[in-house]
């Protein structure tokens, strides 16, 4: 995520502590938060896709997704 968007999320969070946000600001905050969370999830999934488990007997297995 771009630094400018992260800075804007932080600005809106600070404003929300000082006063009530306008409907436009709340909508902008919601969009930015959803984008941030989606990007975070993609990064976490990439890490998990490249994670391997080494068993006590030395076998290296790819981490399996729970069903």
Backbone as a ProteinNet text record, in pm:
[ID]
protein_1_A
[PRIMARY]
XXXXXXXXXXXXXXXXXXXXXXXXXXXXXXXXXXXXXXXXXXXXXXXXXXXXXXXXXXXXXXXXXXX
[TERTIARY]
84.3	0	89.2	45.6	123	128.8	240	258.4	154.3	113.7	15.8	-118	-154.8	-281.2	-272.5	-159.6	-141.9	-146.2	-82.2	-85.6	-228.3	-305.3	-444.4	-527.5	-506.2	-576.3	-544.5	-417.6	-376.8	-436.7	-442.5	-503.6	-650.6	-720.5	-862.7	-882.7	-794.3	-803.6	-783.9	-689.4	-663.8	-784.4	-840.7	-958	-1075.9	-1091.8	-1202.9	-1192.8	-1071	-1052.8	-1085.2	-1065.5	-1087.1	-1232.3	-1294.4	-1432.3	-1498.5	-1627.2	-1698.1	-1667.8	-1644.5	-1613	-1739.4	-1720	-1831.7	-1862.6	-1979.6	-2011.5	-1910.8	-1860.9	-1762.6	-1631.2	-1590.7	-1467	-1481.3	-1598.8	-1621.7	-1617.2	-1676.3	-1675.8	-1532.8	-1456.4	-1317.2	-1236.5	-1257.1	-1187.1	-1220.2	-1348.5	-1389.7	-1325.6	-1320.8	-1259	-1110.1	-1041.4	-897.8	-869.4	-951.5	-932.4	-950.4	-1054.3	-1077.7	-960.5	-908.6	-793.7	-671.1	-648.3	-534.4	-546.3	-663.6	-684	-667.1	-718.8	-704.9	-557.8	-481.9	-339.3	-264.9	-301.3	-238.6	-265.6	-388.2	-423.9	-345.9	-332.1	-254.1	-110.6	-51.9	84.2	94.6	-2.7	-1.9	-18.2	-103	-121.6	6.6	78.2	204.2	305.4	311.8	404.4	366.5	238.3	194.3	213.1	198.8	220	365.4	456.7	598.5	651.9	562.1	601.2	606	712.9	729.2	743.2	695.2	705.4	811.3	904.5	1005.4	969.3	939.2	898.4	1019.8	998.5	1111.8	1201.4	1145.8	1228.1	1300.2	1288.8	1362.7	1288.5	1165.3	1086.9	1036.9	1049.5	1005.8	874.1	767.2	634.7	582.5	511.9	449	330.8	310.6	200.7	69.6	-21.7	-150	-257.9	-346.7	-459	-565.5	-622.2	-729.6	-855.4	-933.7	-1059	-1177.7
-117.1	0	124	220.9	344.2	416.7	482.8	557.7	667.5	728.2	836.7	785.3	663.9	606.2	570.2	515.4	484.8	611.9	716	844.2	897.1	879.5	927	847.1	716.8	634.9	687.2	716.6	767.4	905.9	990.5	1122.9	1109.8	1020.8	1001.3	942.5	854.5	798.1	907.4	995.2	1105.4	1199.9	1230.4	1316.5	1253.9	1123.6	1054.1	1063.6	1073	1088	1229.8	1326.4	1466.3	1510.4	1458.9	1498.5	1386	1400.9	1302.1	1325.3	1216	1227	1255.7	1325.1	1350	1219.7	1207.7	1085.4	1057	1162.7	1143.7	1089.5	1142.7	1095.5	951.4	917.2	778.6	682.6	723.7	640.1	621.4	729.9	722.2	630.5	645.5	561.9	413.8	384.2	245.4	185.1	262.7	214.5	188.3	282.1	266.6	148.7	131.9	18.8	-115	-124.4	-249.1	-279.7	-177.1	-195.4	-241.4	-180.5	-216.6	-362.2	-400.6	-537.2	-638.5	-607.6	-699.1	-717.9	-609.7	-619.9	-698.1	-676.2	-749.5	-899.2	-934.1	-1076.2	-1141	-1068	-1123	-1150.7	-1059.6	-1079.3	-1197	-1210.6	-1322	-1455.3	-1458.7	-1581.4	-1619.1	-1521.2	-1549.7	-1610.1	-1557.3	-1611.6	-1755.2	-1780.3	-1915.2	-2013.6	-1966.9	-2054.1	-2098.3	-2019.6	-2052.9	-2105.1	-2154.5	-2206.6	-2359	-2414.5	-2558.7	-2603.1	-2722.9	-2784.4	-2893.2	-2892.2	-2998.2	-3087.7	-3212.3	-3307.4	-3356.1	-3416.7	-3466.4	-3564.9	-3637.9	-3732.8	-3664.9	-3532.7	-3458.2	-3436.3	-3483.8	-3466.9	-3322.3	-3265.8	-3128.2	-3133.1	-3078	-3080.2	-2937.7	-2913.9	-2784.4	-2771.9	-2652	-2626.2	-2645.7	-2722.5	-2751.1	-2658.4	-2617.7	-2533.1	-2617.9	-2566.7	-2637.9	-2631.9	-2738.6	-2744.2	-2722.8
0	0	0	-72.1	-83.1	51.1	73.9	197.6	213.3	102.6	111.2	163.4	122.8	169.3	317.3	358.6	500.4	584.1	534.8	605.8	616.3	510.1	512.3	612.7	620.7	720.4	860.3	884.3	1014.7	1043.3	941.8	959.2	997.7	928.3	957.5	1097.5	1139.4	1274.3	1379.1	1353.3	1446.4	1451.9	1334.3	1330	1404.1	1390.6	1455.5	1607.6	1659	1803.3	1848.6	1760.2	1794.4	1776.3	1670.5	1639.1	1559.8	1538.9	1458.8	1311.2	1239.9	1097.2	1017	905.6	814.7	741	681.2	605.9	494	429.7	323.3	379.5	494.5	557.8	604.7	659.3	702.6	583.7	472.9	353.3	301.5	299.2	255.3	347.4	478.6	576.1	555.3	531.9	511.9	388.1	278.9	154.9	176.3	241	264.9	357.6	459.5	551.2	480	396.7	322.4	229.5	163.6	74.8	154.1	270.2	354.8	401.6	447.9	497.5	384.9	266	152.2	116.4	117.5	86.7	194.5	320.5	429.8	416.3	383.5	367.2	252.9	140.7	28.6	72.8	147	195.5	290.1	380.4	474.8	402	300.7	222.1	148.7	96	27.2	123.1	244.4	343.8	375.4	396.3	431.2	315.3	192.1	76.5	65.2	120.3	114.1	247	331.5	461.7	456.3	510.9	515.6	660	687.4	819.6	810.8	903.2	908.9	1026.7	995.9	1098.7	1176.3	1292.8	1372.5	1297	1200.1	1124.2	1006.7	993.7	892.5	762.5	753	630.3	620.8	502	478.3	400.9	463.1	399.8	386.4	278.8	257.5	354	407.9	498.6	424.2	481.6	416.6	469	379.3	415.5	483.9	593.9	661.9	577.6	586.3	507.6	595.6
[MASK]
+++++++++++++++++++++++++++++++++++++++++++++++++++++++++++++++++++

